[in-house]
Amino acid sequence: MPDAHYVNPKLAEIYDLDSPWSADRDFYLSLAGQSSQTILDLGCGTGLICNAYAGKGHEVTGADPSAAMLNVARRKPYGNEIEWIQSFAQAYRSDKLFDLIIMTGHAFQVLLEDGDILATFSTMREHLKPDGLAVFESRNPEIDWAREWNYDLDLKLPEGDVHESRRFVRMENDRMTFELHYHFPDENLVSTSELRFLTLEGIEERLTASGLRTDKVLGDWDGSSFNETTSPEMIFMVRAMR
C-alpha cells in the first residue's frame, strides 16, 4: 500500500504545495520536444507534469495507485484531456504504446522488492514504441542522505498554516526509513515511509534482465554526466532491447 502522504485526501490536497514545480520537472518536460508525442507517467501523483505535457499538446496517460492523488490531478487545467488510470506501475497494462515513459519524484525508490522492480521494468518494456524512451531516477547511494534528509517548512492554507517536517529514522543495508510529520490547525498526522537505495550496477542488472538497455545515465537535472562519488542523482535514460 502507498504511504499515508499519498493516499490520505487531506495530505494529497497539499502535495503540490510541498512539492511544487522544480528543476526535475523542467528536465522531464524538455524530454518531450515540440511535436506531439504519446506519454505515460507511471506514479503520476497529482498530475503536475502530466498537466504540463498536455498543455503542450501531447497525448498523456497518468497512472497512479492513489485515488486521492488522482482526484487532485483531475482538477488540473488540462485534467479533462488526460487519461487517468488508477494502477500500480508494475500492474499497468494497455494496448497503447508510448514515445516516452517517465517515473518521476524518485518513485522508483518506493519499489522495495526485486519483484516489483522487475514488474515495473516489464511495464516499461511492453509499452514502449520501437524507438521509445523510458526515463526514471534514483538517488545515488554514495551520498550521505541521512545527513541531508531532515527539513522543516510552513505551508500557507486558507484554513491556517500547516507545519511539515521530514525526519530520518534509520538506514539498514539499502533501505531508508523516514517520517513525515504534518501539524494542521485541527490535527497532527504522521506518515512513515521506506525507500530503497540501489547502486547503479544493481539497477542496470535489473534493467538488462527486463529487456531494457541504458542509453545514458545523468548525474543531475542540469544534464551533467553521472559521477559515482559526487552526483546526487542517477537519471536513467533507457530503451527496449531489440
PyRosetta script that sets phi, psi and omega in degrees:
from pyrosetta import init, pose_from_sequence

init()
pose = pose_from_sequence("MPDAHYVNPKLAEIYDLDSPWSADRDFYLSLAGQSSQTILDLGCGTGLICNAYAGKGHEVTGADPSAAMLNVARRKPYGNEIEWIQSFAQAYRSDKLFDLIIMTGHAFQVLLEDGDILATFSTMREHLKPDGLAVFESRNPEIDWAREWNYDLDLKLPEGDVHESRRFVRMENDRMTFELHYHFPDENLVSTSELRFLTLEGIEERLTASGLRTDKVLGDWDGSSFNETTSPEMIFMVRAMR")
pose.set_psi(1, 141.7)
pose.set_omega(1, 175.9)
pose.set_phi(2, -62.6)
pose.set_psi(2, 157.9)
pose.set_omega(2, 179.8)
pose.set_phi(3, -70.6)
pose.set_psi(3, 162.9)
pose.set_omega(3, -174.4)
pose.set_phi(4, -59.4)
pose.set_psi(4, -33.2)
pose.set_omega(4, -177.5)
pose.set_phi(5, -72.1)
pose.set_psi(5, -6.1)
pose.set_omega(5, 172.1)
pose.set_phi(6, -98.5)
pose.set_psi(6, -38.2)
pose.set_omega(6, -169.1)
pose.set_phi(7, -99.3)
pose.set_psi(7, -23.1)
pose.set_omega(7, 179.0)
pose.set_phi(8, -71.4)
pose.set_psi(8, 119.7)
pose.set_omega(8, -177.0)
pose.set_phi(9, -56.0)
pose.set_psi(9, -35.8)
pose.set_omega(9, -179.7)
pose.set_phi(10, -65.8)
pose.set_psi(10, -37.5)
pose.set_omega(10, 179.5)
pose.set_phi(11, -79.0)
pose.set_psi(11, -32.8)
pose.set_omega(11, 176.4)
pose.set_phi(12, -62.1)
pose.set_psi(12, -34.4)
pose.set_omega(12, -178.6)
pose.set_phi(13, -66.1)
pose.set_psi(13, -26.8)
pose.set_omega(13, -178.5)
pose.set_phi(14, -102.3)
pose.set_psi(14, 4.0)
pose.set_omega(14, -173.9)
pose.set_phi(15, -60.4)
pose.set_psi(15, -41.2)
pose.set_omega(15, -178.6)
pose.set_phi(16, -70.8)
pose.set_psi(16, -16.7)
pose.set_omega(16, 177.5)
pose.set_phi(17, -79.3)
pose.set_psi(17, -39.2)
pose.set_omega(17, 179.7)
pose.set_phi(18, -91.3)
pose.set_psi(18, -10.0)
pose.set_omega(18, 175.6)
pose.set_phi(19, -131.6)
pose.set_psi(19, 66.2)
pose.set_omega(19, -176.2)
pose.set_phi(20, -76.0)
pose.set_psi(20, -177.8)
pose.set_omega(20, 177.8)
pose.set_phi(21, -55.8)
pose.set_psi(21, 139.1)
pose.set_omega(21, -171.4)
pose.set_phi(22, -151.2)
pose.set_psi(22, 179.3)
pose.set_omega(22, -175.2)
pose.set_phi(23, -61.6)
pose.set_psi(23, -35.1)
pose.set_omega(23, 179.4)
pose.set_phi(24, -65.1)
pose.set_psi(24, -35.4)
pose.set_omega(24, 178.6)
pose.set_phi(25, -72.8)
pose.set_psi(25, -35.0)
pose.set_omega(25, 172.4)
pose.set_phi(26, -57.8)
pose.set_psi(26, -43.2)
pose.set_omega(26, -179.8)
pose.set_phi(27, -61.3)
pose.set_psi(27, -50.3)
pose.set_omega(27, -178.2)
pose.set_phi(28, -65.4)
pose.set_psi(28, -38.0)
pose.set_omega(28, 178.7)
pose.set_phi(29, -62.7)
pose.set_psi(29, -36.3)
pose.set_omega(29, -178.4)
pose.set_phi(30, -69.1)
pose.set_psi(30, -19.7)
pose.set_omega(30, -177.2)
pose.set_phi(31, -67.8)
pose.set_psi(31, -25.0)
pose.set_omega(31, -173.4)
pose.set_phi(32, -80.0)
pose.set_psi(32, -21.1)
pose.set_omega(32, 180.0)
pose.set_phi(33, 72.2)
pose.set_psi(33, -162.7)
pose.set_omega(33, -173.0)
pose.set_phi(34, -96.9)
pose.set_psi(34, -36.7)
pose.set_omega(34, -178.6)
pose.set_phi(35, -76.5)
pose.set_psi(35, 152.5)
pose.set_omega(35, -176.0)
pose.set_phi(36, -63.8)
pose.set_psi(36, 133.1)
pose.set_omega(36, 179.1)
pose.set_phi(37, -130.6)
pose.set_psi(37, 159.5)
pose.set_omega(37, 170.7)
pose.set_phi(38, -92.0)
pose.set_psi(38, 129.1)
pose.set_omega(38, -171.5)
pose.set_phi(39, -132.1)
pose.set_psi(39, 134.7)
pose.set_omega(39, 174.6)
pose.set_phi(40, -116.5)
pose.set_psi(40, 125.3)
pose.set_omega(40, 175.8)
pose.set_phi(41, -108.2)
pose.set_psi(41, 108.3)
pose.set_omega(41, 178.4)
pose.set_phi(42, -87.4)
pose.set_psi(42, 121.7)
pose.set_omega(42, -173.6)
pose.set_phi(43, 77.5)
pose.set_psi(43, 48.9)
pose.set_omega(43, -171.1)
pose.set_phi(44, -72.6)
pose.set_psi(44, -15.2)
pose.set_omega(44, 178.9)
pose.set_phi(45, 59.8)
pose.set_psi(45, -129.8)
pose.set_omega(45, -178.5)
pose.set_phi(46, -83.4)
pose.set_psi(46, 7.9)
pose.set_omega(46, 169.8)
pose.set_phi(47, 76.5)
pose.set_psi(47, 22.8)
pose.set_omega(47, -177.0)
pose.set_phi(48, -62.1)
pose.set_psi(48, -48.0)
pose.set_omega(48, -179.0)
pose.set_phi(49, -75.6)
pose.set_psi(49, -33.4)
pose.set_omega(49, 175.5)
pose.set_phi(50, -58.8)
pose.set_psi(50, -44.7)
pose.set_omega(50, 179.8)
pose.set_phi(51, -61.3)
pose.set_psi(51, -40.7)
pose.set_omega(51, 179.5)
pose.set_phi(52, -66.2)
pose.set_psi(52, -41.2)
pose.set_omega(52, 175.9)
pose.set_phi(53, -60.8)
pose.set_psi(53, -47.6)
pose.set_omega(53, -178.7)
pose.set_phi(54, -62.0)
pose.set_psi(54, -35.5)
pose.set_omega(54, 178.1)
pose.set_phi(55, -64.4)
pose.set_psi(55, -19.7)
pose.set_omega(55, 177.4)
pose.set_phi(56, -99.8)
pose.set_psi(56, 9.9)
pose.set_omega(56, 173.1)
pose.set_phi(57, 90.5)
pose.set_psi(57, 11.9)
pose.set_omega(57, 179.2)
pose.set_phi(58, -84.6)
pose.set_psi(58, 155.4)
pose.set_omega(58, 176.7)
pose.set_phi(59, -92.0)
pose.set_psi(59, 113.0)
pose.set_omega(59, -164.6)
pose.set_phi(60, -119.8)
pose.set_psi(60, 137.0)
pose.set_omega(60, 169.7)
pose.set_phi(61, -120.7)
pose.set_psi(61, 129.1)
pose.set_omega(61, 176.4)
pose.set_phi(62, -115.1)
pose.set_psi(62, 125.5)
pose.set_omega(62, 179.8)
pose.set_phi(63, -118.2)
pose.set_psi(63, 133.2)
pose.set_omega(63, 179.3)
pose.set_phi(64, -156.6)
pose.set_psi(64, 144.5)
pose.set_omega(64, 179.8)
pose.set_phi(65, -76.9)
pose.set_psi(65, -12.7)
pose.set_omega(65, -172.6)
pose.set_phi(66, -94.8)
pose.set_psi(66, 115.6)
pose.set_omega(66, 175.9)
pose.set_phi(67, -62.9)
pose.set_psi(67, -36.9)
pose.set_omega(67, -179.4)
pose.set_phi(68, -63.3)
pose.set_psi(68, -43.0)
pose.set_omega(68, 178.0)
pose.set_phi(69, -64.7)
pose.set_psi(69, -44.0)
pose.set_omega(69, -178.8)
pose.set_phi(70, -65.8)
pose.set_psi(70, -32.3)
pose.set_omega(70, 176.2)
pose.set_phi(71, -62.5)
pose.set_psi(71, -38.0)
pose.set_omega(71, 175.1)
pose.set_phi(72, -69.1)
pose.set_psi(72, -42.3)
pose.set_omega(72, -177.9)
pose.set_phi(73, -59.9)
pose.set_psi(73, -40.5)
pose.set_omega(73, -177.2)
pose.set_phi(74, -63.7)
pose.set_psi(74, -21.4)
pose.set_omega(74, -178.6)
pose.set_phi(75, -88.4)
pose.set_psi(75, -0.1)
pose.set_omega(75, 176.8)
pose.set_phi(76, -65.0)
pose.set_psi(76, 158.5)
pose.set_omega(76, -176.7)
pose.set_phi(77, -52.4)
pose.set_psi(77, -37.3)
pose.set_omega(77, 179.8)
pose.set_phi(78, -106.1)
pose.set_psi(78, 20.6)
pose.set_omega(78, -175.5)
pose.set_phi(79, -59.0)
pose.set_psi(79, -33.4)
pose.set_omega(79, -179.2)
pose.set_phi(80, -74.0)
pose.set_psi(80, -13.7)
pose.set_omega(80, -178.7)
pose.set_phi(81, -96.9)
pose.set_psi(81, -0.7)
pose.set_omega(81, -175.5)
pose.set_phi(82, -109.5)
pose.set_psi(82, 140.7)
pose.set_omega(82, 173.7)
pose.set_phi(83, -84.6)
pose.set_psi(83, 118.0)
pose.set_omega(83, 179.7)
pose.set_phi(84, -105.4)
pose.set_psi(84, 128.8)
pose.set_omega(84, -177.9)
pose.set_phi(85, -126.4)
pose.set_psi(85, 125.5)
pose.set_omega(85, 174.7)
pose.set_phi(86, -84.7)
pose.set_psi(86, 107.1)
pose.set_omega(86, -176.2)
pose.set_phi(87, -165.7)
pose.set_psi(87, 146.1)
pose.set_omega(87, 167.3)
pose.set_phi(88, -70.8)
pose.set_psi(88, 151.4)
pose.set_omega(88, -179.0)
pose.set_phi(89, -59.2)
pose.set_psi(89, -39.9)
pose.set_omega(89, -176.1)
pose.set_phi(90, -71.1)
pose.set_psi(90, -17.0)
pose.set_omega(90, -178.0)
pose.set_phi(91, -105.7)
pose.set_psi(91, -8.4)
pose.set_omega(91, -175.9)
pose.set_phi(92, -63.3)
pose.set_psi(92, 132.0)
pose.set_omega(92, 174.6)
pose.set_phi(93, -142.7)
pose.set_psi(93, 139.7)
pose.set_omega(93, -179.3)
pose.set_phi(94, -154.5)
pose.set_psi(94, 158.8)
pose.set_omega(94, 172.3)
pose.set_phi(95, -77.6)
pose.set_psi(95, -10.6)
pose.set_omega(95, -177.5)
pose.set_phi(96, -76.9)
pose.set_psi(96, 147.9)
pose.set_omega(96, 168.5)
pose.set_phi(97, -115.8)
pose.set_psi(97, 149.8)
pose.set_omega(97, -170.0)
pose.set_phi(98, -124.6)
pose.set_psi(98, 144.6)
pose.set_omega(98, 172.8)
pose.set_phi(99, -70.7)
pose.set_psi(99, -35.5)
pose.set_omega(99, -174.9)
pose.set_phi(100, -140.4)
pose.set_psi(100, 128.7)
pose.set_omega(100, 173.1)
pose.set_phi(101, -120.9)
pose.set_psi(101, 128.3)
pose.set_omega(101, -179.1)
pose.set_phi(102, -124.5)
pose.set_psi(102, 154.9)
pose.set_omega(102, 172.2)
pose.set_phi(103, -141.4)
pose.set_psi(103, 104.6)
pose.set_omega(103, -168.0)
pose.set_phi(104, -108.8)
pose.set_psi(104, -178.3)
pose.set_omega(104, 174.2)
pose.set_phi(105, 62.8)
pose.set_psi(105, 26.3)
pose.set_omega(105, -177.9)
pose.set_phi(106, 58.0)
pose.set_psi(106, 27.1)
pose.set_omega(106, 178.2)
pose.set_phi(107, -61.2)
pose.set_psi(107, -27.4)
pose.set_omega(107, 177.7)
pose.set_phi(108, -55.9)
pose.set_psi(108, -35.2)
pose.set_omega(108, -175.9)
pose.set_phi(109, -73.2)
pose.set_psi(109, -12.6)
pose.set_omega(109, 175.6)
pose.set_phi(110, -74.5)
pose.set_psi(110, -17.9)
pose.set_omega(110, 178.3)
pose.set_phi(111, -77.9)
pose.set_psi(111, 99.1)
pose.set_omega(111, -170.0)
pose.set_phi(112, -86.5)
pose.set_psi(112, -27.4)
pose.set_omega(112, -175.7)
pose.set_phi(113, -107.5)
pose.set_psi(113, 147.4)
pose.set_omega(113, 179.6)
pose.set_phi(114, -57.1)
pose.set_psi(114, -37.6)
pose.set_omega(114, 179.9)
pose.set_phi(115, -59.7)
pose.set_psi(115, -39.4)
pose.set_omega(115, 178.8)
pose.set_phi(116, -71.3)
pose.set_psi(116, -37.1)
pose.set_omega(116, 177.4)
pose.set_phi(117, -63.8)
pose.set_psi(117, -48.5)
pose.set_omega(117, -178.4)
pose.set_phi(118, -64.8)
pose.set_psi(118, -37.3)
pose.set_omega(118, 178.1)
pose.set_phi(119, -66.4)
pose.set_psi(119, -37.5)
pose.set_omega(119, 177.6)
pose.set_phi(120, -67.7)
pose.set_psi(120, -43.2)
pose.set_omega(120, 176.0)
pose.set_phi(121, -62.8)
pose.set_psi(121, -34.9)
pose.set_omega(121, 175.9)
pose.set_phi(122, -63.9)
pose.set_psi(122, -40.0)
pose.set_omega(122, 175.4)
pose.set_phi(123, -57.9)
pose.set_psi(123, -46.6)
pose.set_omega(123, 178.9)
pose.set_phi(124, -61.1)
pose.set_psi(124, -48.8)
pose.set_omega(124, -177.1)
pose.set_phi(125, -60.2)
pose.set_psi(125, -43.1)
pose.set_omega(125, -175.4)
pose.set_phi(126, -73.9)
pose.set_psi(126, -20.6)
pose.set_omega(126, -174.1)
pose.set_phi(127, -111.6)
pose.set_psi(127, 5.2)
pose.set_omega(127, 175.9)
pose.set_phi(128, -83.8)
pose.set_psi(128, 138.6)
pose.set_omega(128, 167.6)
pose.set_phi(129, -66.0)
pose.set_psi(129, 161.8)
pose.set_omega(129, -177.7)
pose.set_phi(130, -52.2)
pose.set_psi(130, -34.9)
pose.set_omega(130, 178.5)
pose.set_phi(131, -107.9)
pose.set_psi(131, 19.2)
pose.set_omega(131, -176.3)
pose.set_phi(132, -75.0)
pose.set_psi(132, 162.9)
pose.set_omega(132, -176.9)
pose.set_phi(133, -125.3)
pose.set_psi(133, 134.1)
pose.set_omega(133, 172.3)
pose.set_phi(134, -114.8)
pose.set_psi(134, 136.8)
pose.set_omega(134, -175.5)
pose.set_phi(135, -136.2)
pose.set_psi(135, 132.9)
pose.set_omega(135, 175.7)
pose.set_phi(136, -152.6)
pose.set_psi(136, 167.7)
pose.set_omega(136, -179.8)
pose.set_phi(137, -136.6)
pose.set_psi(137, 155.8)
pose.set_omega(137, 174.9)
pose.set_phi(138, -141.6)
pose.set_psi(138, 145.4)
pose.set_omega(138, -179.4)
pose.set_phi(139, -70.2)
pose.set_psi(139, 142.7)
pose.set_omega(139, 179.4)
pose.set_phi(140, -68.9)
pose.set_psi(140, 117.8)
pose.set_omega(140, -176.9)
pose.set_phi(141, -68.8)
pose.set_psi(141, -10.1)
pose.set_omega(141, 177.9)
pose.set_phi(142, -75.6)
pose.set_psi(142, -16.3)
pose.set_omega(142, 178.2)
pose.set_phi(143, -80.1)
pose.set_psi(143, 145.1)
pose.set_omega(143, 178.6)
pose.set_phi(144, -81.1)
pose.set_psi(144, 80.8)
pose.set_omega(144, -175.9)
pose.set_phi(145, -68.8)
pose.set_psi(145, -29.8)
pose.set_omega(145, 179.7)
pose.set_phi(146, -58.7)
pose.set_psi(146, -37.7)
pose.set_omega(146, -179.2)
pose.set_phi(147, -70.5)
pose.set_psi(147, -29.7)
pose.set_omega(147, -173.6)
pose.set_phi(148, -102.7)
pose.set_psi(148, 0.8)
pose.set_omega(148, -165.8)
pose.set_phi(149, -76.1)
pose.set_psi(149, -41.3)
pose.set_omega(149, -170.9)
pose.set_phi(150, -70.4)
pose.set_psi(150, 143.3)
pose.set_omega(150, 172.2)
pose.set_phi(151, -152.2)
pose.set_psi(151, 163.7)
pose.set_omega(151, 173.2)
pose.set_phi(152, -135.8)
pose.set_psi(152, 139.6)
pose.set_omega(152, 174.8)
pose.set_phi(153, -151.5)
pose.set_psi(153, 155.4)
pose.set_omega(153, 177.9)
pose.set_phi(154, -112.2)
pose.set_psi(154, 130.4)
pose.set_omega(154, -179.9)
pose.set_phi(155, -108.4)
pose.set_psi(155, 131.9)
pose.set_omega(155, -179.1)
pose.set_phi(156, -91.7)
pose.set_psi(156, 118.7)
pose.set_omega(156, 177.2)
pose.set_phi(157, -124.4)
pose.set_psi(157, 154.0)
pose.set_omega(157, 178.9)
pose.set_phi(158, -56.6)
pose.set_psi(158, -35.0)
pose.set_omega(158, -177.2)
pose.set_phi(159, -87.1)
pose.set_psi(159, 2.0)
pose.set_omega(159, 178.1)
pose.set_phi(160, 131.8)
pose.set_psi(160, 161.8)
pose.set_omega(160, -177.6)
pose.set_phi(161, -71.0)
pose.set_psi(161, 148.4)
pose.set_omega(161, 173.9)
pose.set_phi(162, -119.9)
pose.set_psi(162, 126.6)
pose.set_omega(162, 175.5)
pose.set_phi(163, -97.5)
pose.set_psi(163, 127.3)
pose.set_omega(163, 179.0)
pose.set_phi(164, -118.5)
pose.set_psi(164, 137.9)
pose.set_omega(164, 176.1)
pose.set_phi(165, -138.2)
pose.set_psi(165, 145.0)
pose.set_omega(165, 175.9)
pose.set_phi(166, -115.9)
pose.set_psi(166, 132.6)
pose.set_omega(166, -174.8)
pose.set_phi(167, -132.4)
pose.set_psi(167, 123.5)
pose.set_omega(167, 173.6)
pose.set_phi(168, -64.9)
pose.set_psi(168, 136.1)
pose.set_omega(168, 178.3)
pose.set_phi(169, -107.8)
pose.set_psi(169, -56.2)
pose.set_omega(169, -179.6)
pose.set_phi(170, -164.8)
pose.set_psi(170, 159.3)
pose.set_omega(170, 171.6)
pose.set_phi(171, -124.6)
pose.set_psi(171, 120.5)
pose.set_omega(171, 178.1)
pose.set_phi(172, -126.5)
pose.set_psi(172, 116.2)
pose.set_omega(172, -175.2)
pose.set_phi(173, 55.8)
pose.set_psi(173, -117.6)
pose.set_omega(173, -179.1)
pose.set_phi(174, -104.7)
pose.set_psi(174, 17.7)
pose.set_omega(174, -177.4)
pose.set_phi(175, -113.8)
pose.set_psi(175, 129.7)
pose.set_omega(175, 173.0)
pose.set_phi(176, -109.7)
pose.set_psi(176, 136.1)
pose.set_omega(176, 171.5)
pose.set_phi(177, -111.6)
pose.set_psi(177, 136.0)
pose.set_omega(177, 177.1)
pose.set_phi(178, -146.7)
pose.set_psi(178, 166.7)
pose.set_omega(178, 179.8)
pose.set_phi(179, -125.1)
pose.set_psi(179, 144.5)
pose.set_omega(179, 169.1)
pose.set_phi(180, -111.3)
pose.set_psi(180, 126.4)
pose.set_omega(180, 179.8)
pose.set_phi(181, -111.0)
pose.set_psi(181, 131.3)
pose.set_omega(181, -180.0)
pose.set_phi(182, -122.5)
pose.set_psi(182, 123.7)
pose.set_omega(182, 179.4)
pose.set_phi(183, -112.0)
pose.set_psi(183, 96.1)
pose.set_omega(183, 176.2)
pose.set_phi(184, -85.4)
pose.set_psi(184, 162.4)
pose.set_omega(184, 176.6)
pose.set_phi(185, -58.2)
pose.set_psi(185, -28.2)
pose.set_omega(185, -174.4)
pose.set_phi(186, -110.6)
pose.set_psi(186, -9.8)
pose.set_omega(186, -179.9)
pose.set_phi(187, -167.0)
pose.set_psi(187, 163.1)
pose.set_omega(187, 174.5)
pose.set_phi(188, -114.4)
pose.set_psi(188, 138.6)
pose.set_omega(188, -179.8)
pose.set_phi(189, -128.3)
pose.set_psi(189, 145.1)
pose.set_omega(189, 177.8)
pose.set_phi(190, -130.1)
pose.set_psi(190, 132.7)
pose.set_omega(190, 176.2)
pose.set_phi(191, -119.9)
pose.set_psi(191, 127.5)
pose.set_omega(191, 177.6)
pose.set_phi(192, -103.0)
pose.set_psi(192, 131.1)
pose.set_omega(192, -175.2)
pose.set_phi(193, -129.4)
pose.set_psi(193, 157.7)
pose.set_omega(193, 175.9)
pose.set_phi(194, -134.6)
pose.set_psi(194, 136.9)
pose.set_omega(194, 179.1)
pose.set_phi(195, -126.9)
pose.set_psi(195, 151.8)
pose.set_omega(195, 176.6)
pose.set_phi(196, -110.0)
pose.set_psi(196, 133.7)
pose.set_omega(196, -177.9)
pose.set_phi(197, -112.6)
pose.set_psi(197, 83.6)
pose.set_omega(197, 177.4)
pose.set_phi(198, -78.2)
pose.set_psi(198, 154.6)
pose.set_omega(198, 175.1)
pose.set_phi(199, -77.9)
pose.set_psi(199, 165.5)
pose.set_omega(199, 174.7)
pose.set_phi(200, -55.4)
pose.set_psi(200, -47.3)
pose.set_omega(200, -178.4)
pose.set_phi(201, -63.5)
pose.set_psi(201, -38.9)
pose.set_omega(201, 180.0)
pose.set_phi(202, -64.7)
pose.set_psi(202, -40.6)
pose.set_omega(202, 178.4)
pose.set_phi(203, -68.5)
pose.set_psi(203, -43.4)
pose.set_omega(203, -179.1)
pose.set_phi(204, -64.9)
pose.set_psi(204, -34.9)
pose.set_omega(204, 176.0)
pose.set_phi(205, -61.1)
pose.set_psi(205, -41.8)
pose.set_omega(205, -178.8)
pose.set_phi(206, -73.4)
pose.set_psi(206, -32.6)
pose.set_omega(206, 173.7)
pose.set_phi(207, -62.4)
pose.set_psi(207, -48.7)
pose.set_omega(207, -179.5)
pose.set_phi(208, -59.4)
pose.set_psi(208, -42.3)
pose.set_omega(208, 179.6)
pose.set_phi(209, -64.2)
pose.set_psi(209, -19.9)
pose.set_omega(209, -178.1)
pose.set_phi(210, -100.4)
pose.set_psi(210, 6.1)
pose.set_omega(210, 179.0)
pose.set_phi(211, 80.3)
pose.set_psi(211, 25.9)
pose.set_omega(211, 177.1)
pose.set_phi(212, -117.8)
pose.set_psi(212, 149.2)
pose.set_omega(212, 178.2)
pose.set_phi(213, -125.8)
pose.set_psi(213, 146.4)
pose.set_omega(213, -179.2)
pose.set_phi(214, -84.4)
pose.set_psi(214, 122.7)
pose.set_omega(214, 171.8)
pose.set_phi(215, -76.4)
pose.set_psi(215, -49.1)
pose.set_omega(215, 178.5)
pose.set_phi(216, -161.6)
pose.set_psi(216, 161.0)
pose.set_omega(216, 174.3)
pose.set_phi(217, -126.6)
pose.set_psi(217, 122.2)
pose.set_omega(217, 178.0)
pose.set_phi(218, -99.1)
pose.set_psi(218, 159.1)
pose.set_omega(218, -175.8)
pose.set_phi(219, -105.7)
pose.set_psi(219, -10.0)
pose.set_omega(219, 179.1)
pose.set_phi(220, -165.4)
pose.set_psi(220, 172.4)
pose.set_omega(220, -172.7)
pose.set_phi(221, -74.7)
pose.set_psi(221, -7.8)
pose.set_omega(221, 175.3)
pose.set_phi(222, -83.8)
pose.set_psi(222, 1.7)
pose.set_omega(222, 178.6)
pose.set_phi(223, 87.5)
pose.set_psi(223, 7.5)
pose.set_omega(223, -179.4)
pose.set_phi(224, -69.4)
pose.set_psi(224, 151.8)
pose.set_omega(224, 179.8)
pose.set_phi(225, -67.7)
pose.set_psi(225, 153.2)
pose.set_omega(225, -178.6)
pose.set_phi(226, -71.7)
pose.set_psi(226, 130.0)
pose.set_omega(226, 173.0)
pose.set_phi(227, -118.4)
pose.set_psi(227, 122.0)
pose.set_omega(227, -170.7)
pose.set_phi(228, -59.3)
pose.set_psi(228, -32.0)
pose.set_omega(228, -174.3)
pose.set_phi(229, -96.1)
pose.set_psi(229, -21.3)
pose.set_omega(229, -173.2)
pose.set_phi(230, -120.5)
pose.set_psi(230, -22.5)
pose.set_omega(230, -175.3)
pose.set_phi(231, -72.5)
pose.set_psi(231, 131.6)
pose.set_omega(231, 177.9)
pose.set_phi(232, -74.9)
pose.set_psi(232, -28.6)
pose.set_omega(232, -174.2)
pose.set_phi(233, -116.2)
pose.set_psi(233, 157.5)
pose.set_omega(233, 165.2)
pose.set_phi(234, -123.0)
pose.set_psi(234, 100.7)
pose.set_omega(234, -175.5)
pose.set_phi(235, -101.3)
pose.set_psi(235, 108.6)
pose.set_omega(235, -174.5)
pose.set_phi(236, -91.8)
pose.set_psi(236, 128.0)
pose.set_omega(236, 174.2)
pose.set_phi(237, -116.0)
pose.set_psi(237, 111.4)
pose.set_omega(237, -168.6)
pose.set_phi(238, -129.5)
pose.set_psi(238, 157.1)
pose.set_omega(238, 178.3)
pose.set_phi(239, -133.6)
pose.set_psi(239, 163.7)
pose.set_omega(239, 178.9)
pose.set_phi(240, -76.2)
pose.set_psi(240, 140.0)
pose.set_omega(240, 173.4)
pose.set_phi(241, -70.8)
pose.set_psi(241, 145.2)
pose.set_omega(241, 179.4)
pose.set_phi(242, -122.9)
pose.dump_pdb("model.pdb")
